[in-house]
Amino acid sequence: MLQKYEKINIRTNGINLYEITNNIIDWINKINLSSGLLNISIQHTSASLLLQENADPTY
């Protein structure tokens, strides 16, 4: 099984919610991924990762 790893740094302006979907999609397109398993993690003691499935982008 082929494995890929990428570290993506996101600059922020303090406490807030930050949309990172396009960063992830850009990486997926860059490596030509069409199917597989994607693991996303965050290594910061005071940050969290919010995942939403099938969210309506108009809101």
PDB file of N, CA, C and O in Angstrom:
ATOM      1  N   MET A   1       0.839  -1.174   0.000  1.00  0.00           N
ATOM      2  CA  MET A   1       0.000   0.000   0.000  1.00  0.00           C
ATOM      3  C   MET A   1       0.891   1.245   0.000  1.00  0.00           C
ATOM      4  O   MET A   1       1.832   1.359   0.785  1.00  0.00           O
ATOM      5  N   LEU A   2       0.573   2.154  -0.884  1.00  0.00           N
ATOM      6  CA  LEU A   2       1.299   3.414  -0.990  1.00  0.00           C
ATOM      7  C   LEU A   2       0.873   4.355   0.129  1.00  0.00           C
ATOM      8  O   LEU A   2      -0.315   4.472   0.432  1.00  0.00           O
ATOM      9  N   GLN A   3       1.845   5.026   0.742  1.00  0.00           N
ATOM     10  CA  GLN A   3       1.555   5.993   1.800  1.00  0.00           C
ATOM     11  C   GLN A   3       2.190   7.331   1.447  1.00  0.00           C
ATOM     12  O   GLN A   3       3.291   7.386   0.900  1.00  0.00           O
ATOM     13  N   LYS A   4       1.491   8.388   1.762  1.00  0.00           N
ATOM     14  CA  LYS A   4       1.998   9.749   1.552  1.00  0.00           C
ATOM     15  C   LYS A   4       1.883  10.507   2.866  1.00  0.00           C
ATOM     16  O   LYS A   4       0.973  10.265   3.659  1.00  0.00           O
ATOM     17  N   TYR A   5       2.809  11.421   3.086  1.00  0.00           N
ATOM     18  CA  TYR A   5       2.796  12.253   4.292  1.00  0.00           C
ATOM     19  C   TYR A   5       3.063  13.688   3.877  1.00  0.00           C
ATOM     20  O   TYR A   5       3.919  13.953   3.034  1.00  0.00           O
ATOM     21  N   GLU A   6       2.340  14.591   4.463  1.00  0.00           N
ATOM     22  CA  GLU A   6       2.562  16.008   4.192  1.00  0.00           C
ATOM     23  C   GLU A   6       2.292  16.791   5.469  1.00  0.00           C
ATOM     24  O   GLU A   6       1.314  16.533   6.170  1.00  0.00           O
ATOM     25  N   LYS A   7       3.141  17.724   5.757  1.00  0.00           N
ATOM     26  CA  LYS A   7       2.918  18.642   6.868  1.00  0.00           C
ATOM     27  C   LYS A   7       2.442  19.957   6.264  1.00  0.00           C
ATOM     28  O   LYS A   7       3.147  20.573   5.463  1.00  0.00           O
ATOM     29  N   ILE A   8       1.255  20.379   6.648  1.00  0.00           N
ATOM     30  CA  ILE A   8       0.680  21.617   6.138  1.00  0.00           C
ATOM     31  C   ILE A   8       0.626  22.617   7.289  1.00  0.00           C
ATOM     32  O   ILE A   8      -0.018  22.362   8.307  1.00  0.00           O
ATOM     33  N   ASN A   9       1.291  23.737   7.130  1.00  0.00           N
ATOM     34  CA  ASN A   9       1.287  24.788   8.146  1.00  0.00           C
ATOM     35  C   ASN A   9       0.220  25.818   7.798  1.00  0.00           C
ATOM     36  O   ASN A   9       0.162  26.310   6.671  1.00  0.00           O
ATOM     37  N   ILE A  10      -0.614  26.136   8.769  1.00  0.00           N
ATOM     38  CA  ILE A  10      -1.676  27.115   8.585  1.00  0.00           C
ATOM     39  C   ILE A  10      -1.409  28.291   9.520  1.00  0.00           C
ATOM     40  O   ILE A  10      -1.388  28.120  10.739  1.00  0.00           O
ATOM     41  N   ARG A  11      -1.207  29.468   8.964  1.00  0.00           N
ATOM     42  CA  ARG A  11      -1.015  30.663   9.785  1.00  0.00           C
ATOM     43  C   ARG A  11      -2.379  31.178  10.230  1.00  0.00           C
ATOM     44  O   ARG A  11      -3.324  31.231   9.443  1.00  0.00           O
ATOM     45  N   THR A  12      -2.466  31.553  11.495  1.00  0.00           N
ATOM     46  CA  THR A  12      -3.729  32.037  12.041  1.00  0.00           C
ATOM     47  C   THR A  12      -3.541  33.397  12.689  1.00  0.00           C
ATOM     48  O   THR A  12      -2.421  33.862  12.901  1.00  0.00           O
ATOM     49  N   ASN A  13      -4.659  34.013  12.994  1.00  0.00           N
ATOM     50  CA  ASN A  13      -4.654  35.311  13.682  1.00  0.00           C
ATOM     51  C   ASN A  13      -5.337  35.190  15.032  1.00  0.00           C
ATOM     52  O   ASN A  13      -6.200  36.001  15.368  1.00  0.00           O
ATOM     53  N   GLY A  14      -4.965  34.199  15.796  1.00  0.00           N
ATOM     54  CA  GLY A  14      -5.540  34.041  17.125  1.00  0.00           C
ATOM     55  C   GLY A  14      -6.699  33.066  17.157  1.00  0.00           C
ATOM     56  O   GLY A  14      -6.908  32.288  16.226  1.00  0.00           O
ATOM     57  N   ILE A  15      -7.446  33.123  18.244  1.00  0.00           N
ATOM     58  CA  ILE A  15      -8.540  32.187  18.481  1.00  0.00           C
ATOM     59  C   ILE A  15      -9.661  32.436  17.480  1.00  0.00           C
ATOM     60  O   ILE A  15     -10.193  33.542  17.379  1.00  0.00           O
ATOM     61  N   ASN A  16     -10.010  31.376  16.736  1.00  0.00           N
ATOM     62  CA  ASN A  16     -11.058  31.470  15.729  1.00  0.00           C
ATOM     63  C   ASN A  16     -11.233  30.103  15.096  1.00  0.00           C
ATOM     64  O   ASN A  16     -10.485  29.175  15.404  1.00  0.00           O
ATOM     65  N   LEU A  17     -12.209  29.972  14.217  1.00  0.00           N
ATOM     66  CA  LEU A  17     -12.342  28.781  13.380  1.00  0.00           C
ATOM     67  C   LEU A  17     -11.715  29.101  12.032  1.00  0.00           C
ATOM     68  O   LEU A  17     -11.962  30.167  11.467  1.00  0.00           O
ATOM     69  N   TYR A  18     -10.908  28.187  11.515  1.00  0.00           N
ATOM     70  CA  TYR A  18     -10.234  28.409  10.242  1.00  0.00           C
ATOM     71  C   TYR A  18     -10.575  27.281   9.285  1.00  0.00           C
ATOM     72  O   TYR A  18     -10.448  26.103   9.618  1.00  0.00           O
ATOM     73  N   GLU A  19     -11.007  27.656   8.100  1.00  0.00           N
ATOM     74  CA  GLU A  19     -11.366  26.700   7.058  1.00  0.00           C
ATOM     75  C   GLU A  19     -10.089  26.198   6.388  1.00  0.00           C
ATOM     76  O   GLU A  19      -9.336  26.988   5.819  1.00  0.00           O
ATOM     77  N   ILE A  20      -9.842  24.889   6.452  1.00  0.00           N
ATOM     78  CA  ILE A  20      -8.637  24.319   5.840  1.00  0.00           C
ATOM     79  C   ILE A  20      -8.979  23.337   4.724  1.00  0.00           C
ATOM     80  O   ILE A  20      -8.101  22.640   4.215  1.00  0.00           O
ATOM     81  N   THR A  21     -10.262  23.284   4.343  1.00  0.00           N
ATOM     82  CA  THR A  21     -10.698  22.334   3.318  1.00  0.00           C
ATOM     83  C   THR A  21      -9.909  22.498   2.028  1.00  0.00           C
ATOM     84  O   THR A  21      -9.448  21.508   1.458  1.00  0.00           O
ATOM     85  N   ASN A  22      -9.745  23.733   1.556  1.00  0.00           N
ATOM     86  CA  ASN A  22      -9.035  23.950   0.293  1.00  0.00           C
ATOM     87  C   ASN A  22      -7.573  23.534   0.382  1.00  0.00           C
ATOM     88  O   ASN A  22      -7.007  23.060  -0.603  1.00  0.00           O
ATOM     89  N   ASN A  23      -6.950  23.704   1.551  1.00  0.00           N
ATOM     90  CA  ASN A  23      -5.574  23.249   1.729  1.00  0.00           C
ATOM     91  C   ASN A  23      -5.487  21.734   1.549  1.00  0.00           C
ATOM     92  O   ASN A  23      -4.565  21.232   0.906  1.00  0.00           O
ATOM     93  N   ILE A  24      -6.449  21.011   2.119  1.00  0.00           N
ATOM     94  CA  ILE A  24      -6.467  19.554   2.022  1.00  0.00           C
ATOM     95  C   ILE A  24      -6.769  19.122   0.591  1.00  0.00           C
ATOM     96  O   ILE A  24      -6.119  18.219   0.065  1.00  0.00           O
ATOM     97  N   ILE A  25      -7.756  19.764  -0.044  1.00  0.00           N
ATOM     98  CA  ILE A  25      -8.109  19.424  -1.425  1.00  0.00           C
ATOM     99  C   ILE A  25      -6.935  19.682  -2.358  1.00  0.00           C
ATOM    100  O   ILE A  25      -6.666  18.869  -3.243  1.00  0.00           O
ATOM    101  N   ASP A  26      -6.232  20.794  -2.180  1.00  0.00           N
ATOM    102  CA  ASP A  26      -5.058  21.094  -3.010  1.00  0.00           C
ATOM    103  C   ASP A  26      -4.008  19.998  -2.885  1.00  0.00           C
ATOM    104  O   ASP A  26      -3.424  19.582  -3.885  1.00  0.00           O
ATOM    105  N   TRP A  27      -3.762  19.529  -1.668  1.00  0.00           N
ATOM    106  CA  TRP A  27      -2.778  18.463  -1.456  1.00  0.00           C
ATOM    107  C   TRP A  27      -3.237  17.166  -2.118  1.00  0.00           C
ATOM    108  O   TRP A  27      -2.441  16.486  -2.766  1.00  0.00           O
ATOM    109  N   ILE A  28      -4.515  16.818  -1.960  1.00  0.00           N
ATOM    110  CA  ILE A  28      -5.054  15.605  -2.580  1.00  0.00           C
ATOM    111  C   ILE A  28      -4.894  15.674  -4.097  1.00  0.00           C
ATOM    112  O   ILE A  28      -4.498  14.689  -4.721  1.00  0.00           O
ATOM    113  N   ASN A  29      -5.196  16.821  -4.692  1.00  0.00           N
ATOM    114  CA  ASN A  29      -5.031  16.987  -6.140  1.00  0.00           C
ATOM    115  C   ASN A  29      -3.566  16.923  -6.547  1.00  0.00           C
ATOM    116  O   ASN A  29      -3.240  16.381  -7.603  1.00  0.00           O
ATOM    117  N   LYS A  30      -2.688  17.469  -5.727  1.00  0.00           N
ATOM    118  CA  LYS A  30      -1.253  17.477  -6.033  1.00  0.00           C
ATOM    119  C   LYS A  30      -0.684  16.069  -6.136  1.00  0.00           C
ATOM    120  O   LYS A  30       0.180  15.811  -6.974  1.00  0.00           O
ATOM    121  N   ILE A  31      -1.159  15.158  -5.294  1.00  0.00           N
ATOM    122  CA  ILE A  31      -0.629  13.792  -5.314  1.00  0.00           C
ATOM    123  C   ILE A  31      -1.492  12.845  -6.147  1.00  0.00           C
ATOM    124  O   ILE A  31      -1.248  11.639  -6.172  1.00  0.00           O
ATOM    125  N   ASN A  32      -2.507  13.396  -6.834  1.00  0.00           N
ATOM    126  CA  ASN A  32      -3.392  12.612  -7.704  1.00  0.00           C
ATOM    127  C   ASN A  32      -4.078  11.476  -6.962  1.00  0.00           C
ATOM    128  O   ASN A  32      -4.154  10.359  -7.472  1.00  0.00           O
ATOM    129  N   LEU A  33      -4.570  11.747  -5.778  1.00  0.00           N
ATOM    130  CA  LEU A  33      -5.268  10.739  -4.985  1.00  0.00           C
ATOM    131  C   LEU A  33      -6.707  10.618  -5.474  1.00  0.00           C
ATOM    132  O   LEU A  33      -7.421  11.615  -5.577  1.00  0.00           O
ATOM    133  N   SER A  34      -7.128   9.384  -5.775  1.00  0.00           N
ATOM    134  CA  SER A  34      -8.510   9.180  -6.222  1.00  0.00           C
ATOM    135  C   SER A  34      -9.321   8.362  -5.227  1.00  0.00           C
ATOM    136  O   SER A  34     -10.548   8.461  -5.200  1.00  0.00           O
ATOM    137  N   SER A  35      -8.654   7.562  -4.415  1.00  0.00           N
ATOM    138  CA  SER A  35      -9.344   6.814  -3.363  1.00  0.00           C
ATOM    139  C   SER A  35      -8.331   6.450  -2.296  1.00  0.00           C
ATOM    140  O   SER A  35      -7.128   6.403  -2.553  1.00  0.00           O
ATOM    141  N   GLY A  36      -8.828   6.194  -1.101  1.00  0.00           N
ATOM    142  CA  GLY A  36      -7.926   5.823  -0.023  1.00  0.00           C
ATOM    143  C   GLY A  36      -8.429   6.319   1.318  1.00  0.00           C
ATOM    144  O   GLY A  36      -9.604   6.646   1.479  1.00  0.00           O
ATOM    145  N   LEU A  37      -7.533   6.367   2.262  1.00  0.00           N
ATOM    146  CA  LEU A  37      -7.835   6.771   3.631  1.00  0.00           C
ATOM    147  C   LEU A  37      -7.020   8.017   3.953  1.00  0.00           C
ATOM    148  O   LEU A  37      -5.815   8.060   3.703  1.00  0.00           O
ATOM    149  N   LEU A  38      -7.675   9.020   4.501  1.00  0.00           N
ATOM    150  CA  LEU A  38      -7.008  10.276   4.841  1.00  0.00           C
ATOM    151  C   LEU A  38      -7.084  10.488   6.344  1.00  0.00           C
ATOM    152  O   LEU A  38      -8.175  10.522   6.914  1.00  0.00           O
ATOM    153  N   ASN A  39      -5.949  10.627   6.978  1.00  0.00           N
ATOM    154  CA  ASN A  39      -5.873  10.925   8.411  1.00  0.00           C
ATOM    155  C   ASN A  39      -5.380  12.353   8.571  1.00  0.00           C
ATOM    156  O   ASN A  39      -4.361  12.736   7.997  1.00  0.00           O
ATOM    157  N   ILE A  40      -6.105  13.132   9.352  1.00  0.00           N
ATOM    158  CA  ILE A  40      -5.726  14.517   9.627  1.00  0.00           C
ATOM    159  C   ILE A  40      -5.572  14.665  11.129  1.00  0.00           C
ATOM    160  O   ILE A  40      -6.456  14.269  11.890  1.00  0.00           O
ATOM    161  N   SER A  41      -4.455  15.232  11.558  1.00  0.00           N
ATOM    162  CA  SER A  41      -4.247  15.431  12.991  1.00  0.00           C
ATOM    163  C   SER A  41      -3.670  16.820  13.228  1.00  0.00           C
ATOM    164  O   SER A  41      -3.159  17.472  12.317  1.00  0.00           O
ATOM    165  N   ILE A  42      -3.767  17.243  14.458  1.00  0.00           N
ATOM    166  CA  ILE A  42      -3.219  18.531  14.858  1.00  0.00           C
ATOM    167  C   ILE A  42      -2.380  18.302  16.109  1.00  0.00           C
ATOM    168  O   ILE A  42      -2.831  17.654  17.054  1.00  0.00           O
ATOM    169  N   GLN A  43      -1.166  18.831  16.116  1.00  0.00           N
ATOM    170  CA  GLN A  43      -0.251  18.592  17.230  1.00  0.00           C
ATOM    171  C   GLN A  43      -0.023  19.875  18.014  1.00  0.00           C
ATOM    172  O   GLN A  43       1.087  20.407  18.043  1.00  0.00           O
ATOM    173  N   HIS A  44      -1.058  20.359  18.634  1.00  0.00           N
ATOM    174  CA  HIS A  44      -0.943  21.561  19.441  1.00  0.00           C
ATOM    175  C   HIS A  44      -1.782  21.363  20.691  1.00  0.00           C
ATOM    176  O   HIS A  44      -2.905  20.863  20.619  1.00  0.00           O
ATOM    177  N   THR A  45      -1.250  21.750  21.820  1.00  0.00           N
ATOM    178  CA  THR A  45      -1.919  21.465  23.092  1.00  0.00           C
ATOM    179  C   THR A  45      -3.190  22.272  23.316  1.00  0.00           C
ATOM    180  O   THR A  45      -4.059  21.840  24.073  1.00  0.00           O
ATOM    181  N   SER A  46      -3.323  23.425  22.682  1.00  0.00           N
ATOM    182  CA  SER A  46      -4.508  24.248  22.931  1.00  0.00           C
ATOM    183  C   SER A  46      -5.360  24.454  21.678  1.00  0.00           C
ATOM    184  O   SER A  46      -6.141  25.403  21.609  1.00  0.00           O
ATOM    185  N   ALA A  47      -5.214  23.579  20.697  1.00  0.00           N
ATOM    186  CA  ALA A  47      -5.994  23.677  19.465  1.00  0.00           C
ATOM    187  C   ALA A  47      -6.828  22.421  19.288  1.00  0.00           C
ATOM    188  O   ALA A  47      -6.540  21.379  19.878  1.00  0.00           O
ATOM    189  N   SER A  48      -7.854  22.530  18.478  1.00  0.00           N
ATOM    190  CA  SER A  48      -8.684  21.361  18.191  1.00  0.00           C
ATOM    191  C   SER A  48      -9.019  21.340  16.706  1.00  0.00           C
ATOM    192  O   SER A  48      -8.878  22.342  16.005  1.00  0.00           O
ATOM    193  N   LEU A  49      -9.456  20.196  16.251  1.00  0.00           N
ATOM    194  CA  LEU A  49      -9.794  19.989  14.848  1.00  0.00           C
ATOM    195  C   LEU A  49     -11.264  19.620  14.777  1.00  0.00           C
ATOM    196  O   LEU A  49     -11.695  18.654  15.406  1.00  0.00           O
ATOM    197  N   LEU A  50     -12.034  20.377  14.019  1.00  0.00           N
ATOM    198  CA  LEU A  50     -13.464  20.143  13.856  1.00  0.00           C
ATOM    199  C   LEU A  50     -13.701  19.593  12.459  1.00  0.00           C
ATOM    200  O   LEU A  50     -13.352  20.237  11.469  1.00  0.00           O
ATOM    201  N   LEU A  51     -14.290  18.413  12.374  1.00  0.00           N
ATOM    202  CA  LEU A  51     -14.609  17.796  11.088  1.00  0.00           C
ATOM    203  C   LEU A  51     -16.115  17.746  10.929  1.00  0.00           C
ATOM    204  O   LEU A  51     -16.830  17.313  11.833  1.00  0.00           O
ATOM    205  N   GLN A  52     -16.597  18.192   9.770  1.00  0.00           N
ATOM    206  CA  GLN A  52     -18.021  18.132   9.476  1.00  0.00           C
ATOM    207  C   GLN A  52     -18.207  17.409   8.154  1.00  0.00           C
ATOM    208  O   GLN A  52     -17.528  17.704   7.171  1.00  0.00           O
ATOM    209  N   GLU A  53     -19.119  16.471   8.139  1.00  0.00           N
ATOM    210  CA  GLU A  53     -19.399  15.706   6.935  1.00  0.00           C
ATOM    211  C   GLU A  53     -20.676  16.225   6.295  1.00  0.00           C
ATOM    212  O   GLU A  53     -21.667  16.477   6.980  1.00  0.00           O
ATOM    213  N   ASN A  54     -20.646  16.384   4.981  1.00  0.00           N
ATOM    214  CA  ASN A  54     -21.803  16.827   4.199  1.00  0.00           C
ATOM    215  C   ASN A  54     -22.359  18.164   4.679  1.00  0.00           C
ATOM    216  O   ASN A  54     -23.572  18.369   4.671  1.00  0.00           O
ATOM    217  N   ALA A  55     -21.500  19.054   5.088  1.00  0.00           N
ATOM    218  CA  ALA A  55     -21.942  20.377   5.528  1.00  0.00           C
ATOM    219  C   ALA A  55     -22.366  21.200   4.314  1.00  0.00           C
ATOM    220  O   ALA A  55     -21.736  21.116   3.260  1.00  0.00           O
ATOM    221  N   ASP A  56     -23.413  21.985   4.451  1.00  0.00           N
ATOM    222  CA  ASP A  56     -23.896  22.839   3.375  1.00  0.00           C
ATOM    223  C   ASP A  56     -22.984  24.061   3.271  1.00  0.00           C
ATOM    224  O   ASP A  56     -22.941  24.864   4.204  1.00  0.00           O
ATOM    225  N   PRO A  57     -22.254  24.228   2.162  1.00  0.00           N
ATOM    226  CA  PRO A  57     -21.285  25.330   2.047  1.00  0.00           C
ATOM    227  C   PRO A  57     -21.927  26.709   1.933  1.00  0.00           C
ATOM    228  O   PRO A  57     -21.209  27.709   1.962  1.00  0.00           O
ATOM    229  N   THR A  58     -23.258  26.802   1.804  1.00  0.00           N
ATOM    230  CA  THR A  58     -23.901  28.110   1.681  1.00  0.00           C
ATOM    231  C   THR A  58     -24.073  28.801   3.024  1.00  0.00           C
ATOM    232  O   THR A  58     -24.471  29.965   3.063  1.00  0.00           O
ATOM    233  N   TYR A  59     -23.784  28.114   4.127  1.00  0.00           N
ATOM    234  CA  TYR A  59     -23.926  28.713   5.456  1.00  0.00           C
ATOM    235  C   TYR A  59     -22.603  29.168   5.987  1.00  0.00           C
ATOM    236  O   TYR A  59     -22.532  29.698   7.096  1.00  0.00           O
TER     237      TYR A  59
END
